Amino acid sequence: MKTTFLKPCIFARGMSAWFMAGILGFVSLSLPGQTALKAGASTSNITPFLDNVLIGGFGSPVAKYIHDELYARTLVLDNGQEQVAIVMADNCLIPREVYDEARQLILERTGIKKENVLMAATHTHSSVSAIKSGNELGDFSYGKPLDEYQHFVARRIADGVARAFYNREPAKIGWGSVAAPEHVFNRRWFMKPGADMTNPFGGKDKVKMNPGVSNPDLDKPAGPTDPEVFFISVKALDDRPIALLANYSLHYVGGVPGDHVSSDYFGVFADYFKELVGGDKNAPGFVAMISNGTSGNVNNINFRGPAEKMGTYQKMQVVAKDVADKIFSQYAAIQYKTDVKLAASYSELDLQVRKPTPAMLARARKVVSDPGQIKLFHPLEPAYAARLIQVQERWPEKVPAVMLALKIDDLAIASIPFETFAETGLEIKKRSPFKSTFTVSLANGWYGYLPTPEHHELGGYETWLGTNYVEKEASRKITERLLKQLSSFK
């Protein structure tokens, strides 16, 4: 740890206000053996251009209306020995290539090491995705030059980190968690005998995704949920709020018209929590953000019913405000510290890409070339036929998935570049050597859904090739790698 010495010229000016502030601790003077935390936060606008294709479903609507601006929200922590940056971007999917460009820009502008930057998409389904180039639906940008919007997102993420870095001030940090079980439901269901379980490849699944509210064929959910909402609060030494980072395993909420751009409940949460802490009056520059946990098999629909009747944008308001209120109910009880240890662990895990069999590929080509002349297995077969061809022609044999973990004293943050199932997040929490652990999904890249091997045996939307892209043992390999990285902090 460096000791900061005051230059002689300061003494020549007498006991100035600046010097007195330094003595009183308003200017950080780091001494051997001490770690004085500094923190900064920012928002950076990443709202997309209009008339580009919106992602989130199997149609191809284009953006015509901006309901609310999209942002990359950033928190930078610096204890004098290590610096880490955490970025949550209002987008559905962001590929590693965009993040890599942002990392390089961040390094050049701030000196924060590339492996110390955790970036993730929130997974709003009402954005122009940064995973593809322009309006080419489903285009996978692996190894391809970035398009105009992708460059824009990378640059704006880097701008946001730089702004947060420049905003650093002496700070304190604390964390906790609350339960919000009423908003999360497993969306994969076992069905009663006789239900149609045909998939786009002609096989029979054992579970169905989004089976319909109050469907008489419902049997039971095929997995758990993670109801824990984790939160990290950062304040200035005068108790002024700087930032809040939350984590909740909820896929998204929706209820958005097809041609609207919206940050979904993630943005509502950020705005509402700022109101709770006093907004610009009591907390100028305060930034709240919520990350997507392990929600690959979890959504906001109670399939047992009854069906809800809510207008556009209404349900996301309900969910976001309730989650924020739950956190705020514990806000005054948070225990803060200024002496914190920071660390990052970065690795790349090569995962085998699944490829279609020759028979699957041959049928896919027939379906794509002349879908009217072939009896389809499933209404989505044309879409998945195109995906099979894409994964065969555009995806590499392996993908290098970024495994990144952060340590903040006895708190650990794991991150995974997939739409991760709740079971994986729960296992990481259970086996982590840290007192508190949460996982951020859709982080540092995107390679599809990440079912467990057990769920691959059940089938269903999240396991279909073209929704899932990597080997069936991937979740186990990722879990073991991240736990190893977490253990390296101890």
N, C-alpha and C positions, 0 to 999 in steps of 0.2 A: 504494500500500500504506500503510495506517495504521501509525503508530508508537504503541505502547501505553505510556503514561506511568503510573507508580505515583503514587497520590495522596499528598499530604504526610502524611495521618493514618497511613499505614503506617509512615513513619519514626518517628513519635511513639511507636509501640508497640515500637520497638527492632528488632533483627535477629531477627524471629520465624521460626519454622520455615517458615511460608508464604512469607515473603520470601526466605529462603535457597533454598527450592525454586525460586523464580523465577529467582534468579541462576544456579542450576545447570542450568536448562533444563527443569525439570519443568512449569513454567508457560510457555506460549508467549508470547514477547515478539517480535512481528514488527518487523523493521527494514526500512528502504527497500531495495528490491532483493532481498529474501528472501521465499521462500514456504514457510512451515512447515506441513506437512500435518497435518490432523486427520482422524480417521475414527471412525465409530461404526456399529454393526450391531445388528439386532434381528430377532426373529420375532414375527409377529402371527397369531393363530389365525383362519382363515377356513373352518373346518369347516362344511359346510352342514347345514341342517335335514333330518331324516329324512323319508321318504315323498314326496320330490320325485323327478322323473325323472332318472336318470343318463344321461350322454351318452357316446358313443364307438362306437355301432353303430347298426343300423337298427331295433332293438327299442325297447321303452319300459320297462325295469325301473325300479323305484323303490328308493331307498336305504333299506335295512333294518338295515345293520350298518356301524359305523365301524371299519375295520381299523386305521387310523392317522390321526391328526389331520392336517388340511391347514393350510398356513401361507403367509403372504406374508413372504418373507425379504428384508431390506433392508440395503443398504450405502450410507452417506452419506460422501462425500469433500469436504473443505473445505480449500483452500490459502490462505485469507485474502482471496482475490480472487474466486474462483468456488466455488460449491457445486453438486455433482451428487448425485443419488440414483438408485440402481439397485434395482429391486424384481422378484423372481421369485415368482409366485403359483402355488400348487398348484391349477390349474384347467385345464380342457380349452380353453375359448375364453372370452375376455373382450372385450366390445365397447368401442369408443372412448368411448361415453357413460359407462360406469362409470369409465374412466380419467380422463375430463375432470372428473367430480365429485371424484375423488380428488385431482387436480392442484389444484383450487381450494381444497380443505381443507388440502392441504400448504402452499400459498402462505400462507394465512391463519395457519397455526400455526407455520411455520418461516421464512417469507420466501424459501424456495428457489423460484426462478423456474419457471414451468410448463414452459418449454421445456428445462429442465435435469433433468427427471425421466424416466428410461427405465423403463417397467413392461411386464412380459410374463407370459404364462401359460406354465407348463411344458409343458402338453399331456398331462397324465395323462388317460386315457380312463375313469377311475373316479371322476368327480366330478359333482356337480350343476353344470351349466354356468351361467355368468353371462351367456351370450349370449342367453338367452330369458327370457321372463316366466313364472314359476311352472311349471306342468306342461304348458303349450302347446308341444308338440313343434315344433321348427323355427321358432319364432317369432323374427322379426328385430326387434330393439328400436329400429331407426333412427327417431329422431323421436318415440319413445314414452316415457312416464314409466317410470322404473326401478321394478322390483318390490322386495319386501322384501329378498330375498337380494342383489340387485344393489347396493342402498343399503348393505347390511351389508358387502359386499366392499369397496366404495369407502371406507367409513369405516375399516375395519380396515387397509386399505393405508395410508391417511393416518396412522392411529395408529402403524403400524409405522415409517413414515418419521420421524414426530415423535420416537419413542423412540430411533431411531438418531441423530437429530440431537442430542438431549439427551445421548446417550452419547459424543459426540465427545471424543477425547483425542489428544494428539500421537502421530503414527503414521508408519510407513514402508510403502512399497508396492513390490512387484516382480511379475514375471510370467514365464511361459514356456509351453511346450507339450510334449506327448508324443503318440505315435501309439497308437491303439487300433483297428486295422483289423479285428480278429476279431469285433467285435460289430455291424458295420454292413454291410448288404446292400441293393443297389438292388432295390426291390420291383416294378419295371416290367420286363416281359420280352417280348422277341420270341418268338413261338411258331412251331413247325414248320407247314408247309402242312397244311391240313385241320382245324386247331383251330378251335373255335367262338369267334368274336370279335365276336359281335353285342352291341351296346350297348342301353341302354334306349330309344333313339330310333329303332331300326330300322336304324342304320348298322353298318358293319363297322370295328372298331378294328384297328390294326396292332400294338398291344401290350396285354398284360393285367397288371393289378395283382394281386398276391398269387395267382400261378397254381397254387399247391399244391406241397408239398415232393415232390421226386423225380417230378414229373409227366413222363411220357415225351414230352410235346409241347414241353418247354422247349427253346428255342434258345439265346438269350444275353440278358444284362441289357441294358436299353435306356438305361443311363446309368451315371455313376460314383457313388462315395461320397466323403465327406470324412472321413478317419480321424483328423484332428487334434483333440486335446482341448486347448483353450486354458485357462489358469488365471491368475487374479490373486490374489495373497496380500497381506493387509494385517496388519501387526503393530504393537503398541505399541512405544515406544522401548526398553522393557525386554525386548523379544523375545517378549512374550506374544501369542499369536495372537488377532486380532480377527475376521477374516473370510477366506473363500476363495470366489471366484466362478469357476466353471468353465463351459465351453461345449463341447457335443458334438452333432454332427449325427445324433442318433438319435431317431426319432419318439416312441417309448415302448417298453416291454417287454411289459406285460400279464401274463396268467396269474392274473387276478383273478376271483373269482365275480361273477356278474352283478349282485347286489344289494349288493355291498360298496363302500364309499367308501375309496379309497386314493390316496396320492400317487405310487404306482408307484416306479420306480427312482430318481426324482428325490429323493424323501424318504429312501429307503434310503441314497443317496449322502451326503446331508446329515448323517444320524445317524452313519454309519460314519466319515466323515472327522473328525467331532468326536472320536470315539474315538481315531483315529490321532494327533491332536495333544494328547491328554491329557484331553479332556473337561472336566468342571466342575472337576476338581482343578487342572490346569495352565492351563486356558484358560476361565475363567468368562465366560459371555456370548458365547463364540465362535459364529459363524454360518457354516455352509457352505451353498452353494447351487449348483445347476447349471442353466444355461439351455439352451433348445432351439435348436440351430443351424439349418442349412438342411437339413431332413430330410423335406421334403414327398414325396420319392420314395425314402425310405430307411427300412428297419425292421431288426428284429433276427433275421429268419428266413433261414436258409441254405437256399434252395430247391433247391440241388443235393443236399441231404440228407446223411446220413439224418435222419429225423424224430427230434426230441429227446423224451425221456420225462421230464418234470419235473412236480412237484406245484405246487399253487397257491402263488404268491409266491416260488417257488424261483428261477426264472430271473432275476428282477429283482435278487435278492440277489447272484447270480453276476456279473451285468454291473456293478452299482453298485460292488461291492467291488473288482472288478478295475480299473475306471476310477480309483477312488479310490487304490488301491495304486500304480498307474502314476504318478499325480500325486505321491503322497507320496514315491516313490522319487527325485523331483527336488526335493523340498521344501527340503532342507537346502542345496541349491546355488543357490537363488534369490538374485539380487542386488537389494538394496533401496535405495530412495532416499527422502529426506524432502522434497527440493526438486522439486516437480512442477508442471507447467503443466496446468491443467484448462480445458476449453472444451466448449461444446455448440452444435450447429447444428440448427435446427428449421425444417421447412417443411411445407407441405401440397401434395400432388400430386393433382389431380383426375383420376380414372380413370373412363372410360365403363363403365357397367354393361351386361353382355350381356343381351339380352332374347330370349325365344323368338319364332320366326316365327309368323304366324297359324295355319299348319297344325299346328305343334307344340303351340300353345296349345289349338287345337280338339280335338286328340286327347287331350291331357292332361285336359281337362274331361270327356271321355267316359270315360276310364279311372277318374277319381276318382268320377264319379257312378254308374258301373255296371261295375266291373271284371270281373264275372262274365260279361258279355255281349260281351267283346272279347278277341280272341286277343292275348296280350301278347308283345311283342318279347323281354322279358327279365324274370326274376323281380323285379328292382328297379324295373320300370317304374312301378308305383303310387306308390312313394316319390318317384321323380323327377317324375312327373306333378304331384304335390302341390307339389314344389319349383318347377316351372316356373310354376305359378299364383302361388305366393308371390312369386317374383322379379318377375313382371309387376305384381302388385298392391301389393306392400309395399316393394320396393326403389326408390330414386330413380334418376334417369337417370345421375347421377354420384355417386361417393363421394370425399370428401376424405381421402385416406390420409396419415397422419402419417409423415414421413420424419425420423428423429432420429438424429444421430450424436454420439458423445462422443469427446473427446481426453483421454488421460492421457499426457502427454509424447509419446513416439514410438509409443504404442499407440493404435489407433482401434477403436471399437466402433460398428458400423452396426446399425440395427434396422429391421425390416420387419413390417407388420401382416398378414401372410399366412403360410400354410404353404408355405414357400419351397423350391424344388428345390435340390439340391446344386450343380448347374451355376452357379446364380446366386451362391451363396456363394463358390465357387471363383473365379469371375470377379472378384468384388469384392476378394478377397484378392490376386489376381494383379495387378490394376490399381491397387490402393490406393497412394497416395504415402507411406504409413506403413510403417515397418519391420515392424510386427506389426498385424494386423487380424483381427477375427472379427465374425460377424453373428449377431444374436439375432432369431429369427423369432417370430411370434405376439405382437408387441410393439406397444403403444400402440393396439390395436384388432385387429379380425379381419374379413377380407373374403373368406375362402375360400382355396382353393389357388392357387398362383402358378406354373403351368407356363411354361416358355419357349415362344416361338413354334414352335420345332422340335418340342417335345413336343405342342403343339396339333395339329400335322400328323399325329402318330402316334395321337392319341386316347387312350382309356383312362380309367379312373375319375377321375383327378385333373383331367382336361380337361372332363368332362361338365358341362353347364350345370346348376347345382344343387349342384355340388361346387366348380367354378370360377365366379366371378360377374362378373369384369371383363374388359376388352378383352384380346385375345390378345397385344398388344404391351406389356402392362403390365410384365412383368419387365424388358424392355429400358429402359423409361422410368424405372423405379425404380432400376435399376443406375446409369444415367447421372446421375440426380438425386443419389443418395447419393455417388457419386464426386466430383461437383461440390462437395458439401458437405464431403467429406473434404479436398479440395484447398483449400477456403477456410480451413482451419486452418493451412496452411503459410505 
